[in-house]
Amino acid sequence: MNVGAGRRFRSPKAILFDLDGTLVDSAPDITAAVNELLAGRDLPPLRLEQ
């Protein structure tokens, strides 16, 4: 099944980056991702407060 075959999508006019948590609080997700990397290297996890 080829969903969207033949459709053309326009490029976005803008891309938003929210690095300070104004729009979305991404700190828990970033902390979880970093902790997965640290665990793979046998390093201690970070706390969200760090």
C-alpha distance matrix in Angstrom:
0.0 3.8 6.1 9.5 9.3 12.9 14.3 17.4 18.8 22.6 24.3 26.1 29.8 30.9 30.0 32.2 33.5 35.4 37.4 40.4 38.7 39.5 36.1 34.7 36.6 34.5 37.5 36.4 32.9 34.5 37.2 34.7 32.9 36.2 37.4 34.5 35.5 39.1 38.6 36.9 40.1 42.5 43.7 44.7 42.4 43.1 44.1 42.4 45.9 46.0
3.8 0.0 3.8 6.4 5.7 9.4 10.9 13.8 15.3 19.0 20.9 22.9 26.5 27.8 27.2 29.6 31.1 33.3 35.4 38.5 37.1 37.7 34.4 33.2 35.3 33.3 36.3 35.6 32.1 33.4 36.4 34.2 32.1 35.4 37.0 34.2 34.9 38.6 38.5 36.8 39.8 42.3 43.3 44.4 42.0 42.5 43.5 41.7 45.0 45.0
6.1 3.8 0.0 3.8 5.6 9.1 9.2 12.2 13.1 16.8 18.8 20.4 24.0 25.3 24.7 27.0 28.7 30.7 33.1 36.0 34.4 34.8 31.3 30.3 32.6 30.9 34.1 33.5 30.1 31.6 34.7 32.7 30.8 34.2 35.8 33.3 34.2 37.9 37.9 36.5 39.5 42.0 42.7 43.4 40.8 41.1 41.8 39.7 42.9 43.2
9.5 6.4 3.8 0.0 3.8 6.2 5.5 8.5 9.8 13.5 15.8 17.7 21.1 22.8 22.7 25.3 27.4 29.7 32.2 35.1 33.8 33.8 30.4 29.8 32.5 30.9 34.3 34.1 30.7 32.0 35.3 33.7 31.7 34.9 36.9 34.7 35.3 39.0 39.3 38.0 40.9 43.4 43.9 44.6 41.9 41.9 42.5 40.3 43.3 43.5
9.3 5.7 5.6 3.8 0.0 3.8 5.5 8.6 11.0 14.6 17.0 19.5 22.9 24.8 24.9 27.7 29.8 32.3 34.7 37.8 36.7 36.8 33.5 33.0 35.6 33.8 37.0 36.9 33.4 34.5 37.8 36.1 33.9 36.9 39.0 36.6 37.0 40.7 41.1 39.5 42.2 45.0 45.6 46.6 44.1 44.2 45.1 43.0 46.0 46.0
12.9 9.4 9.1 6.2 3.8 0.0 3.8 6.5 9.8 13.1 15.9 18.7 21.8 24.2 24.8 27.9 30.3 33.0 35.5 38.6 37.7 37.6 34.4 34.2 37.0 35.4 38.7 38.9 35.5 36.4 39.8 38.4 36.1 39.0 41.3 39.1 39.3 43.0 43.6 42.0 44.6 47.5 47.9 49.0 46.4 46.3 47.2 45.0 47.8 47.7
14.3 10.9 9.2 5.5 5.5 3.8 0.0 3.8 6.5 9.9 12.9 15.4 18.4 20.8 21.6 24.6 27.2 29.9 32.6 35.5 34.6 34.2 31.0 31.0 34.0 32.6 36.0 36.4 33.1 34.0 37.6 36.4 34.2 37.2 39.6 37.6 37.9 41.6 42.3 41.0 43.5 46.3 46.5 47.3 44.6 44.2 44.9 42.5 45.2 45.2
17.4 13.8 12.2 8.5 8.6 6.5 3.8 0.0 3.8 6.6 9.6 12.6 15.3 18.0 19.0 22.3 25.0 27.9 30.6 33.6 33.0 32.6 29.5 29.9 32.9 31.5 34.9 35.7 32.5 33.0 36.7 35.9 33.5 36.2 38.9 37.1 37.2 40.8 41.9 40.5 42.9 45.8 45.7 46.6 43.9 43.3 44.1 41.6 44.1 43.9
18.8 15.3 13.1 9.8 11.0 9.8 6.5 3.8 0.0 3.8 6.5 9.0 12.0 14.4 15.4 18.6 21.3 24.2 27.0 29.9 29.3 28.8 25.8 26.2 29.4 28.0 31.5 32.4 29.3 29.8 33.5 32.9 30.7 33.3 36.1 34.6 34.7 38.2 39.4 38.3 40.6 43.4 43.1 43.8 41.0 40.2 40.9 38.2 40.7 40.6
22.6 19.0 16.8 13.5 14.6 13.1 9.9 6.6 3.8 0.0 3.8 6.3 8.7 11.6 13.2 16.7 19.7 22.7 25.6 28.4 28.1 27.3 24.6 25.5 28.7 27.6 31.1 32.4 29.5 29.7 33.5 33.4 31.2 33.5 36.5 35.4 35.2 38.6 40.2 39.2 41.2 44.1 43.5 44.1 41.3 40.2 40.7 38.0 40.1 40.0
24.3 20.9 18.8 15.8 17.0 15.9 12.9 9.6 6.5 3.8 0.0 3.8 6.5 8.8 10.2 13.8 16.6 19.9 22.5 25.5 25.6 25.0 22.5 23.4 26.5 25.3 28.5 30.1 27.3 27.2 31.0 31.1 28.8 30.9 34.0 33.0 32.7 36.0 37.8 36.9 38.6 41.6 40.8 41.5 38.7 37.5 38.1 35.4 37.4 37.1
26.1 22.9 20.4 17.7 19.5 18.7 15.4 12.6 9.0 6.3 3.8 0.0 3.8 5.4 7.0 10.5 13.6 16.7 19.6 22.3 22.2 21.4 19.0 20.2 23.4 22.5 25.8 27.6 25.0 25.0 28.8 29.2 27.1 29.2 32.4 31.7 31.6 34.6 36.5 36.0 37.7 40.5 39.4 39.8 36.8 35.3 35.8 32.9 34.7 34.5
29.8 26.5 24.0 21.1 22.9 21.8 18.4 15.3 12.0 8.7 6.5 3.8 0.0 3.8 7.1 10.2 13.6 16.7 19.6 22.0 22.2 20.9 18.9 20.7 24.1 23.5 26.8 28.9 26.7 26.5 30.2 31.0 29.1 30.9 34.2 33.9 33.6 36.5 38.6 38.3 39.7 42.5 41.1 41.4 38.4 36.6 36.9 33.8 35.3 35.1
30.9 27.8 25.3 22.8 24.8 24.2 20.8 18.0 14.4 11.6 8.8 5.4 3.8 0.0 3.8 6.5 9.9 13.0 15.8 18.2 18.6 17.4 15.6 17.5 20.7 20.2 23.3 25.6 23.6 23.2 26.9 27.9 26.2 27.8 31.1 31.1 30.8 33.5 35.8 35.6 37.0 39.6 38.0 38.1 35.1 33.2 33.4 30.3 31.6 31.5
30.0 27.2 24.7 22.7 24.9 24.8 21.6 19.0 15.4 13.2 10.2 7.0 7.1 3.8 0.0 3.8 6.7 10.0 12.7 15.5 15.8 15.2 13.4 14.7 17.6 16.8 19.8 22.1 20.0 19.5 23.2 24.2 22.4 24.0 27.3 27.3 27.0 29.7 32.0 31.9 33.3 35.8 34.3 34.4 31.4 29.5 29.8 26.8 28.3 28.0
32.2 29.6 27.0 25.3 27.7 27.9 24.6 22.3 18.6 16.7 13.8 10.5 10.2 6.5 3.8 0.0 3.8 6.5 9.5 11.9 12.2 11.5 9.9 11.5 14.4 13.9 16.9 19.4 17.8 17.3 20.8 22.2 20.9 22.3 25.5 26.0 25.9 28.3 30.6 30.9 32.2 34.5 32.7 32.4 29.3 27.1 27.0 23.9 25.1 25.1
33.5 31.1 28.7 27.4 29.8 30.3 27.2 25.0 21.3 19.7 16.6 13.6 13.6 9.9 6.7 3.8 0.0 3.8 6.0 9.0 9.8 10.1 9.3 10.1 12.2 11.3 13.8 16.7 15.2 14.2 17.6 19.3 18.0 19.0 22.3 23.1 22.8 25.0 27.5 28.0 29.0 31.2 29.2 28.9 25.9 23.6 23.7 20.7 21.8 21.5
35.4 33.3 30.7 29.7 32.3 33.0 29.9 27.9 24.2 22.7 19.9 16.7 16.7 13.0 10.0 6.5 3.8 0.0 3.8 5.7 6.0 6.5 6.3 7.1 8.9 8.7 11.1 14.2 13.4 12.6 15.7 17.8 17.1 18.1 21.0 22.3 22.4 24.1 26.6 27.6 28.6 30.4 28.2 27.4 24.2 21.6 21.1 17.9 18.8 19.0
37.4 35.4 33.1 32.2 34.7 35.5 32.6 30.6 27.0 25.6 22.5 19.6 19.6 15.8 12.7 9.5 6.0 3.8 0.0 3.8 5.8 7.8 9.0 8.8 9.1 8.2 9.4 12.9 12.5 10.8 13.5 16.1 15.4 15.7 18.7 20.4 20.2 21.5 24.3 25.4 26.0 27.8 25.3 24.5 21.5 18.7 18.5 15.5 16.2 15.8
40.4 38.5 36.0 35.1 37.8 38.6 35.5 33.6 29.9 28.4 25.5 22.3 22.0 18.2 15.5 11.9 9.0 5.7 3.8 0.0 3.8 5.7 8.3 8.6 8.2 8.7 9.1 12.8 13.5 12.2 14.1 17.1 17.2 17.2 19.8 22.0 22.1 22.9 25.6 27.2 27.7 29.0 26.2 25.0 21.8 18.7 17.8 14.6 14.5 14.7
38.7 37.1 34.4 33.8 36.7 37.7 34.6 33.0 29.3 28.1 25.6 22.2 22.2 18.6 15.8 12.2 9.8 6.0 5.8 3.8 0.0 3.8 5.6 5.2 4.7 6.5 7.7 10.8 11.7 11.5 13.4 15.9 16.5 17.2 19.4 21.4 22.2 23.1 25.3 27.1 28.1 29.1 26.6 25.0 21.6 18.6 17.3 13.7 14.1 15.2
39.5 37.7 34.8 33.8 36.8 37.6 34.2 32.6 28.8 27.3 25.0 21.4 20.9 17.4 15.2 11.5 10.1 6.5 7.8 5.7 3.8 0.0 3.8 5.9 7.2 9.7 11.4 14.2 15.0 15.1 17.2 19.5 20.1 20.9 23.1 25.0 25.8 26.9 29.0 30.8 31.8 32.9 30.4 28.8 25.3 22.3 20.8 17.2 17.3 18.6
36.1 34.4 31.3 30.4 33.5 34.4 31.0 29.5 25.8 24.6 22.5 19.0 18.9 15.6 13.4 9.9 9.3 6.3 9.0 8.3 5.6 3.8 0.0 3.8 6.9 9.1 11.9 14.1 14.2 15.0 17.5 19.1 19.6 21.0 23.2 24.6 25.7 27.2 29.1 30.6 32.0 33.2 31.0 29.6 26.0 23.4 22.0 18.3 19.2 20.5
34.7 33.2 30.3 29.8 33.0 34.2 31.0 29.9 26.2 25.5 23.4 20.2 20.7 17.5 14.7 11.5 10.1 7.1 8.8 8.6 5.2 5.9 3.8 0.0 3.8 5.7 8.9 10.6 10.6 11.8 14.2 15.6 16.2 18.0 19.9 21.2 22.5 24.1 25.7 27.3 28.9 30.0 27.9 26.5 22.8 20.4 19.0 15.4 16.8 18.3
36.6 35.3 32.6 32.5 35.6 37.0 34.0 32.9 29.4 28.7 26.5 23.4 24.1 20.7 17.6 14.4 12.2 8.9 9.1 8.2 4.7 7.2 6.9 3.8 0.0 3.8 5.7 7.4 8.5 9.7 11.3 13.0 14.3 15.7 17.2 19.0 20.5 21.5 23.1 25.1 26.5 27.3 25.1 23.3 19.6 17.0 15.4 11.7 13.1 14.8
34.5 33.3 30.9 30.9 33.8 35.4 32.6 31.5 28.0 27.6 25.3 22.5 23.5 20.2 16.8 13.9 11.3 8.7 8.2 8.7 6.5 9.7 9.1 5.7 3.8 0.0 3.8 5.6 5.4 6.2 8.6 10.0 10.8 12.3 14.2 15.7 17.0 18.3 20.0 21.7 23.2 24.3 22.2 20.9 17.2 15.0 14.1 10.8 12.9 13.9
37.5 36.3 34.1 34.3 37.0 38.7 36.0 34.9 31.5 31.1 28.5 25.8 26.8 23.3 19.8 16.9 13.8 11.1 9.4 9.1 7.7 11.4 11.9 8.9 5.7 3.8 0.0 3.8 5.5 5.1 5.9 8.5 9.9 10.4 12.0 14.2 15.5 16.1 17.9 20.1 21.2 21.9 19.5 17.8 14.2 11.6 10.5 7.1 9.2 10.1
36.4 35.6 33.5 34.1 36.9 38.9 36.4 35.7 32.4 32.4 30.1 27.6 28.9 25.6 22.1 19.4 16.7 14.2 12.9 12.8 10.8 14.2 14.1 10.6 7.4 5.6 3.8 0.0 3.8 5.5 5.1 6.1 8.7 9.9 10.4 12.4 14.5 15.1 16.2 18.5 20.1 20.4 18.4 16.5 12.7 10.8 9.5 6.5 9.7 11.1
32.9 32.1 30.1 30.7 33.4 35.5 33.1 32.5 29.3 29.5 27.3 25.0 26.7 23.6 20.0 17.8 15.2 13.4 12.5 13.5 11.7 15.0 14.2 10.6 8.5 5.4 5.5 3.8 0.0 3.8 5.4 5.1 6.2 8.7 9.8 10.8 12.7 14.3 15.3 17.0 19.0 19.9 18.3 17.1 13.5 12.2 12.0 9.6 12.9 13.5
34.5 33.4 31.6 32.0 34.5 36.4 34.0 33.0 29.8 29.7 27.2 25.0 26.5 23.2 19.5 17.3 14.2 12.6 10.8 12.2 11.5 15.1 15.0 11.8 9.7 6.2 5.1 5.5 3.8 0.0 3.8 5.4 5.1 6.2 8.5 10.0 10.9 12.3 14.2 15.7 17.1 18.3 16.4 15.6 12.2 10.6 11.1 9.1 12.0 11.6
37.2 36.4 34.7 35.3 37.8 39.8 37.6 36.7 33.5 33.5 31.0 28.8 30.2 26.9 23.2 20.8 17.6 15.7 13.5 14.1 13.4 17.2 17.5 14.2 11.3 8.6 5.9 5.1 5.4 3.8 0.0 3.8 5.5 5.2 6.0 8.7 10.0 10.3 12.0 14.3 15.4 16.0 13.8 12.3 8.7 7.0 7.5 6.1 9.4 9.0
34.7 34.2 32.7 33.7 36.1 38.4 36.4 35.9 32.9 33.4 31.1 29.2 31.0 27.9 24.2 22.2 19.3 17.8 16.1 17.1 15.9 19.5 19.1 15.6 13.0 10.0 8.5 6.1 5.1 5.4 3.8 0.0 3.8 5.5 5.1 6.3 8.9 9.8 10.4 12.5 14.5 15.0 13.6 12.4 8.9 8.7 9.4 8.7 12.4 12.3
32.9 32.1 30.8 31.7 33.9 36.1 34.2 33.5 30.7 31.2 28.8 27.1 29.1 26.2 22.4 20.9 18.0 17.1 15.4 17.2 16.5 20.1 19.6 16.2 14.3 10.8 9.9 8.7 6.2 5.1 5.5 3.8 0.0 3.8 5.4 5.2 6.6 8.8 10.0 11.1 13.1 14.5 13.4 13.3 10.4 10.4 12.1 11.5 14.9 14.0
36.2 35.4 34.2 34.9 36.9 39.0 37.2 36.2 33.3 33.5 30.9 29.2 30.9 27.8 24.0 22.3 19.0 18.1 15.7 17.2 17.2 20.9 21.0 18.0 15.7 12.3 10.4 9.9 8.7 6.2 5.2 5.5 3.8 0.0 3.8 5.4 5.2 6.2 8.6 10.0 11.0 12.4 10.6 10.6 8.0 7.9 10.4 10.5 13.4 11.7
37.4 37.0 35.8 36.9 39.0 41.3 39.6 38.9 36.1 36.5 34.0 32.4 34.2 31.1 27.3 25.5 22.3 21.0 18.7 19.8 19.4 23.1 23.2 19.9 17.2 14.2 12.0 10.4 9.8 8.5 6.0 5.1 5.4 3.8 0.0 3.8 5.4 4.9 6.0 8.5 9.8 10.2 8.6 7.9 5.1 6.4 8.9 10.0 13.1 11.9
34.5 34.2 33.3 34.7 36.6 39.1 37.6 37.1 34.6 35.4 33.0 31.7 33.9 31.1 27.3 26.0 23.1 22.3 20.4 22.0 21.4 25.0 24.6 21.2 19.0 15.7 14.2 12.4 10.8 10.0 8.7 6.3 5.2 5.4 3.8 0.0 3.8 5.5 5.1 6.3 8.9 9.9 9.7 10.2 8.2 10.1 12.6 13.5 16.8 15.6
35.5 34.9 34.2 35.3 37.0 39.3 37.9 37.2 34.7 35.2 32.7 31.6 33.6 30.8 27.0 25.9 22.8 22.4 20.2 22.1 22.2 25.8 25.7 22.5 20.5 17.0 15.5 14.5 12.7 10.9 10.0 8.9 6.6 5.2 5.4 3.8 0.0 3.8 5.5 5.2 6.7 8.9 8.6 10.2 9.1 10.8 13.9 15.0 17.8 15.9
39.1 38.6 37.9 39.0 40.7 43.0 41.6 40.8 38.2 38.6 36.0 34.6 36.5 33.5 29.7 28.3 25.0 24.1 21.5 22.9 23.1 26.9 27.2 24.1 21.5 18.3 16.1 15.1 14.3 12.3 10.3 9.8 8.8 6.2 4.9 5.5 3.8 0.0 3.8 5.4 5.2 6.3 5.0 6.6 6.3 8.5 12.0 13.9 16.4 14.2
38.6 38.5 37.9 39.3 41.1 43.6 42.3 41.9 39.4 40.2 37.8 36.5 38.6 35.8 32.0 30.6 27.5 26.6 24.3 25.6 25.3 29.0 29.1 25.7 23.1 20.0 17.9 16.2 15.3 14.2 12.0 10.4 10.0 8.6 6.0 5.1 5.5 3.8 0.0 3.8 5.3 4.9 5.6 6.8 6.9 10.2 13.2 15.3 18.1 16.5
36.9 36.8 36.5 38.0 39.5 42.0 41.0 40.5 38.3 39.2 36.9 36.0 38.3 35.6 31.9 30.9 28.0 27.6 25.4 27.2 27.1 30.8 30.6 27.3 25.1 21.7 20.1 18.5 17.0 15.7 14.3 12.5 11.1 10.0 8.5 6.3 5.2 5.4 3.8 0.0 3.8 5.6 7.6 10.0 10.5 13.4 16.6 18.4 21.3 19.4
40.1 39.8 39.5 40.9 42.2 44.6 43.5 42.9 40.6 41.2 38.6 37.7 39.7 37.0 33.3 32.2 29.0 28.6 26.0 27.7 28.1 31.8 32.0 28.9 26.5 23.2 21.2 20.1 19.0 17.1 15.4 14.5 13.1 11.0 9.8 8.9 6.7 5.2 5.3 3.8 0.0 3.8 5.5 8.9 10.4 13.2 16.8 19.0 21.3 18.9
42.5 42.3 42.0 43.4 45.0 47.5 46.3 45.8 43.4 44.1 41.6 40.5 42.5 39.6 35.8 34.5 31.2 30.4 27.8 29.0 29.1 32.9 33.2 30.0 27.3 24.3 21.9 20.4 19.9 18.3 16.0 15.0 14.5 12.4 10.2 9.9 8.9 6.3 4.9 5.6 3.8 0.0 3.8 6.7 9.1 12.5 15.7 18.5 20.7 18.5
43.7 43.3 42.7 43.9 45.6 47.9 46.5 45.7 43.1 43.5 40.8 39.4 41.1 38.0 34.3 32.7 29.2 28.2 25.3 26.2 26.6 30.4 31.0 27.9 25.1 22.2 19.5 18.4 18.3 16.4 13.8 13.6 13.4 10.6 8.6 9.7 8.6 5.0 5.6 7.6 5.5 3.8 0.0 3.8 6.5 9.3 12.8 15.7 17.4 15.1
44.7 44.4 43.4 44.6 46.6 49.0 47.3 46.6 43.8 44.1 41.5 39.8 41.4 38.1 34.4 32.4 28.9 27.4 24.5 25.0 25.0 28.8 29.6 26.5 23.3 20.9 17.8 16.5 17.1 15.6 12.3 12.4 13.3 10.6 7.9 10.2 10.2 6.6 6.8 10.0 8.9 6.7 3.8 0.0 3.8 6.7 9.6 12.9 14.5 12.6
42.4 42.0 40.8 41.9 44.1 46.4 44.6 43.9 41.0 41.3 38.7 36.8 38.4 35.1 31.4 29.3 25.9 24.2 21.5 21.8 21.6 25.3 26.0 22.8 19.6 17.2 14.2 12.7 13.5 12.2 8.7 8.9 10.4 8.0 5.1 8.2 9.1 6.3 6.9 10.5 10.4 9.1 6.5 3.8 0.0 3.8 6.6 9.5 11.7 10.3
43.1 42.5 41.1 41.9 44.2 46.3 44.2 43.3 40.2 40.2 37.5 35.3 36.6 33.2 29.5 27.1 23.6 21.6 18.7 18.7 18.6 22.3 23.4 20.4 17.0 15.0 11.6 10.8 12.2 10.6 7.0 8.7 10.4 7.9 6.4 10.1 10.8 8.5 10.2 13.4 13.2 12.5 9.3 6.7 3.8 0.0 3.8 6.5 8.2 6.5
44.1 43.5 41.8 42.5 45.1 47.2 44.9 44.1 40.9 40.7 38.1 35.8 36.9 33.4 29.8 27.0 23.7 21.1 18.5 17.8 17.3 20.8 22.0 19.0 15.4 14.1 10.5 9.5 12.0 11.1 7.5 9.4 12.1 10.4 8.9 12.6 13.9 12.0 13.2 16.6 16.8 15.7 12.8 9.6 6.6 3.8 0.0 3.8 5.3 5.5
42.4 41.7 39.7 40.3 43.0 45.0 42.5 41.6 38.2 38.0 35.4 32.9 33.8 30.3 26.8 23.9 20.7 17.9 15.5 14.6 13.7 17.2 18.3 15.4 11.7 10.8 7.1 6.5 9.6 9.1 6.1 8.7 11.5 10.5 10.0 13.5 15.0 13.9 15.3 18.4 19.0 18.5 15.7 12.9 9.5 6.5 3.8 0.0 3.8 5.4
45.9 45.0 42.9 43.3 46.0 47.8 45.2 44.1 40.7 40.1 37.4 34.7 35.3 31.6 28.3 25.1 21.8 18.8 16.2 14.5 14.1 17.3 19.2 16.8 13.1 12.9 9.2 9.7 12.9 12.0 9.4 12.4 14.9 13.4 13.1 16.8 17.8 16.4 18.1 21.3 21.3 20.7 17.4 14.5 11.7 8.2 5.3 3.8 0.0 3.8
46.0 45.0 43.2 43.5 46.0 47.7 45.2 43.9 40.6 40.0 37.1 34.5 35.1 31.5 28.0 25.1 21.5 19.0 15.8 14.7 15.2 18.6 20.5 18.3 14.8 13.9 10.1 11.1 13.5 11.6 9.0 12.3 14.0 11.7 11.9 15.6 15.9 14.2 16.5 19.4 18.9 18.5 15.1 12.6 10.3 6.5 5.5 5.4 3.8 0.0
